[in-house]
């Protein structure tokens, strides 16, 4: 008996961190261990989509459950002005 094939769009939050050597390193918190990169933001997005698809396919092949997508989660940069007071270390 063949399984039912269905196609759906799943949304996962990806974190894009600038790499020291240029480009971006990307992680997806809901998908433990998933790390990819791209030389440009656009390339990093393509690589992330491909990595997520591969990750989910491997889970499916091993009979593991697919993590719930991030339906309402999103990230936003928050700028905070902070003035720290530094105290010299006494010797």
The 8 nearest C-alpha neighbors of each residue, nearest first, counted from 0:
[[1, 2, 3, 4, 5, 62, 60, 59],
 [2, 0, 3, 4, 5, 60, 59, 62],
 [3, 1, 4, 0, 5, 59, 60, 62],
 [2, 4, 5, 1, 0, 6, 7, 59],
 [5, 3, 2, 6, 1, 7, 59, 0],
 [6, 4, 3, 7, 2, 8, 9, 1],
 [5, 7, 4, 8, 9, 3, 52, 56],
 [8, 6, 9, 5, 10, 4, 68, 52],
 [7, 9, 10, 6, 68, 11, 5, 52],
 [10, 8, 68, 7, 11, 69, 70, 67],
 [11, 9, 68, 69, 70, 8, 12, 67],
 [10, 12, 69, 68, 13, 9, 27, 29],
 [13, 11, 27, 69, 73, 14, 10, 72],
 [12, 14, 27, 26, 11, 15, 25, 28],
 [13, 15, 26, 25, 27, 16, 12, 28],
 [16, 14, 25, 24, 23, 13, 17, 26],
 [15, 17, 24, 23, 18, 25, 14, 26],
 [18, 16, 23, 22, 24, 15, 19, 21],
 [17, 19, 21, 23, 20, 22, 24, 16],
 [20, 18, 21, 17, 22, 23, 16, 24],
 [19, 21, 18, 22, 17, 23, 38, 24],
 [22, 20, 18, 19, 38, 17, 23, 39],
 [21, 23, 38, 39, 18, 37, 17, 40],
 [22, 24, 17, 18, 16, 36, 37, 15],
 [23, 25, 36, 16, 15, 35, 18, 17],
 [26, 24, 15, 35, 14, 36, 34, 23],
 [27, 25, 34, 14, 13, 33, 28, 35],
 [26, 28, 13, 30, 29, 12, 33, 14],
 [27, 29, 30, 26, 31, 13, 12, 14],
 [30, 28, 27, 31, 66, 11, 12, 68],
 [31, 29, 28, 27, 33, 32, 66, 54],
 [32, 30, 33, 29, 28, 27, 26, 34],
 [31, 33, 34, 30, 26, 27, 28, 29],
 [34, 32, 31, 30, 26, 27, 35, 50],
 [35, 33, 26, 25, 32, 36, 24, 27],
 [34, 36, 25, 24, 47, 46, 26, 33],
 [37, 35, 24, 43, 23, 25, 46, 38],
 [36, 38, 43, 42, 39, 23, 22, 40],
 [37, 39, 22, 42, 23, 21, 43, 40],
 [40, 38, 22, 42, 41, 37, 43, 23],
 [41, 39, 43, 42, 44, 23, 37, 22],
 [40, 42, 44, 39, 43, 45, 37, 38],
 [43, 41, 37, 45, 39, 44, 40, 46],
 [42, 44, 37, 40, 46, 36, 41, 45],
 [45, 43, 47, 41, 42, 46, 40, 48],
 [46, 44, 42, 48, 47, 43, 49, 41],
 [45, 47, 43, 49, 44, 48, 50, 42],
 [48, 46, 50, 44, 49, 45, 43, 51],
 [47, 49, 51, 45, 50, 46, 52, 44],
 [48, 50, 46, 52, 47, 51, 53, 45],
 [51, 49, 47, 53, 52, 48, 54, 46],
 [50, 52, 54, 48, 53, 49, 47, 55],
 [53, 51, 49, 55, 50, 54, 56, 48],
 [52, 54, 56, 50, 51, 55, 49, 57],
 [53, 55, 51, 57, 52, 56, 50, 58],
 [54, 56, 58, 52, 57, 53, 51, 59],
 [57, 55, 53, 59, 58, 54, 60, 52],
 [58, 56, 60, 54, 59, 55, 53, 61],
 [59, 57, 63, 55, 61, 56, 60, 62],
 [58, 60, 62, 56, 61, 57, 63, 55],
 [59, 61, 57, 62, 58, 56, 63, 55],
 [62, 60, 58, 59, 63, 57, 56, 64],
 [61, 63, 59, 60, 58, 64, 57, 65],
 [64, 62, 58, 61, 59, 65, 60, 57],
 [63, 65, 66, 58, 62, 59, 67, 55],
 [64, 66, 67, 55, 63, 58, 59, 68],
 [67, 65, 68, 64, 29, 30, 55, 69],
 [66, 68, 65, 69, 29, 70, 9, 11],
 [69, 67, 10, 11, 9, 70, 66, 29],
 [68, 70, 11, 72, 10, 71, 12, 67],
 [71, 69, 68, 72, 10, 11, 67, 9],
 [70, 72, 69, 73, 68, 10, 12, 11],
 [73, 71, 69, 70, 74, 12, 11, 68],
 [72, 74, 12, 71, 75, 69, 70, 11],
 [73, 75, 76, 72, 12, 14, 13, 77],
 [74, 76, 77, 73, 78, 72, 14, 12],
 [75, 77, 78, 74, 79, 73, 14, 15],
 [76, 78, 75, 79, 74, 80, 81, 73],
 [79, 77, 76, 80, 81, 75, 74, 82],
 [78, 80, 81, 77, 76, 82, 83, 75],
 [81, 79, 78, 82, 83, 77, 76, 84],
 [80, 82, 79, 83, 78, 84, 77, 85],
 [83, 81, 84, 80, 85, 79, 86, 78],
 [84, 82, 81, 85, 86, 80, 79, 87],
 [83, 85, 86, 82, 81, 87, 88, 80],
 [86, 84, 83, 87, 88, 82, 89, 81],
 [85, 87, 88, 84, 89, 83, 90, 82],
 [88, 86, 89, 85, 90, 84, 83, 82],
 [87, 89, 86, 90, 85, 84, 83, 82],
 [90, 88, 87, 86, 85, 84, 83, 82],
 [89, 88, 87, 86, 85, 84, 83, 82]]
